């Protein structure tokens, strides 16, 4: 079970890298954005995050419910922002696409801050 938990944690970090890396790499991109990696990363983050919480509960490890509720809320908002940016981009709406793209990136970074600072 411990090896599976570590594998989920690695996948969680890879999802994080896809979201934040995709955001940072495209901050000054002049044309259309490539949102597929960010969408995949947001989905991976959400799924592995939930699985990691369930694994902690199953192993009778401490779970900070308030922190996890905030992190889950932020992860859902990141996913919704990327989905919204993708939809706006398909409709060729440049301004909403950029706003939602930035919202997704900033919320993802905020989620990292919560994970690191809130003990």
C-alpha positions as CSV (number, residue, x, y, z in Angstrom):
1,X,0.0,0.0,0.0
2,X,2.9,2.3,0.8
3,X,4.4,1.9,-2.7
4,X,1.0,2.7,-4.3
5,X,0.7,5.8,-2.1
6,X,4.2,7.0,-3.2
7,X,3.3,6.3,-6.9
8,X,0.1,8.4,-6.4
9,X,2.2,11.2,-4.8
10,X,4.6,11.2,-7.8
11,X,1.6,11.4,-10.2
12,X,0.2,14.2,-8.1
13,X,3.5,16.1,-8.6
14,X,3.6,15.4,-12.3
15,X,0.1,16.9,-12.6
16,X,1.2,19.9,-10.6
17,X,4.2,20.3,-13.0
18,X,1.8,20.1,-16.0
19,X,-0.5,22.8,-14.7
20,X,2.1,25.3,-13.3
21,X,4.7,24.5,-16.0
22,X,2.1,25.0,-18.7
23,X,1.1,28.3,-17.1
24,X,4.6,29.7,-16.7
25,X,5.8,28.6,-20.2
26,X,2.9,30.4,-21.8
27,X,2.7,33.6,-19.7
28,X,4.0,35.7,-22.6
29,X,2.7,33.5,-25.4
30,X,1.5,35.8,-28.2
31,X,-0.9,33.4,-30.0
32,X,-3.4,30.8,-28.9
33,X,-2.7,28.9,-25.7
34,X,-2.0,25.1,-25.5
35,X,-4.4,24.2,-22.7
36,X,-4.5,20.4,-23.1
37,X,-1.5,19.7,-20.8
38,X,-2.9,22.0,-18.2
39,X,-6.3,20.3,-18.4
40,X,-4.7,16.8,-18.1
41,X,-2.6,18.0,-15.2
42,X,-5.6,19.5,-13.4
43,X,-7.5,16.2,-13.8
44,X,-4.5,14.2,-12.5
45,X,-4.1,16.6,-9.6
46,X,-7.8,16.2,-8.6
47,X,-7.9,12.5,-8.9
48,X,-4.6,11.7,-7.2
49,X,-5.3,14.2,-4.5
50,X,-8.6,12.5,-3.6
51,X,-6.9,9.1,-3.7
52,X,-4.1,10.3,-1.5
53,X,-6.6,11.5,1.1
54,X,-8.4,8.1,1.0
55,X,-5.1,6.3,1.4
56,X,-4.3,8.4,4.5
57,X,-7.7,7.6,6.0
58,X,-7.3,3.9,5.2
59,X,-3.9,3.8,6.8
60,X,-5.2,5.7,9.9
61,X,-2.8,8.6,9.3
62,X,-3.7,12.1,10.5
63,X,-5.9,14.1,8.1
64,X,-6.4,17.8,8.4
65,X,-9.9,18.2,7.1
66,X,-10.0,22.0,6.9
67,X,-6.7,22.1,4.9
68,X,-7.9,19.3,2.6
69,X,-11.3,21.1,2.0
70,X,-9.4,24.2,1.0
71,X,-7.1,22.3,-1.3
72,X,-10.0,20.4,-2.9
73,X,-11.8,23.6,-3.5
74,X,-8.8,25.2,-5.1
75,X,-8.2,22.1,-7.3
76,X,-11.8,22.1,-8.5
77,X,-11.5,25.9,-9.3
78,X,-8.3,25.2,-11.2
79,X,-10.0,22.5,-13.3
80,X,-13.1,24.7,-13.9
81,X,-10.9,27.6,-15.0
82,X,-8.9,25.5,-17.4
83,X,-12.2,24.0,-18.8
84,X,-13.6,27.5,-19.1
85,X,-10.4,28.8,-20.9
86,X,-10.6,25.9,-23.3
87,X,-14.3,26.6,-24.1
88,X,-13.6,30.3,-24.5
89,X,-10.6,29.5,-26.8
90,X,-12.8,27.3,-29.0
91,X,-15.2,30.1,-29.4
92,X,-12.3,32.5,-30.2
93,X,-12.9,34.7,-27.2
94,X,-9.4,36.0,-26.5
95,X,-10.0,38.0,-23.3
96,X,-12.0,35.4,-21.3
97,X,-9.5,32.8,-22.4
98,X,-6.6,34.8,-20.9
99,X,-8.4,35.7,-17.7
100,X,-9.3,32.1,-17.0
101,X,-5.8,30.9,-18.0
102,X,-4.3,33.3,-15.5
103,X,-6.9,32.3,-12.9
104,X,-6.0,28.6,-13.3
105,X,-2.3,29.4,-12.9
106,X,-2.6,31.6,-9.9
107,X,-5.0,29.2,-8.2
108,X,-2.7,26.3,-8.8
109,X,0.2,28.2,-7.3
110,X,-2.1,29.2,-4.4
111,X,-2.8,25.5,-3.8
112,X,0.9,24.8,-3.6
113,X,1.2,27.6,-1.0
114,X,-1.6,26.1,1.1
115,X,0.1,22.6,0.9
116,X,3.5,24.0,2.0
117,X,2.5,26.6,4.5
118,X,-0.5,25.1,6.3
119,X,0.9,22.4,8.5
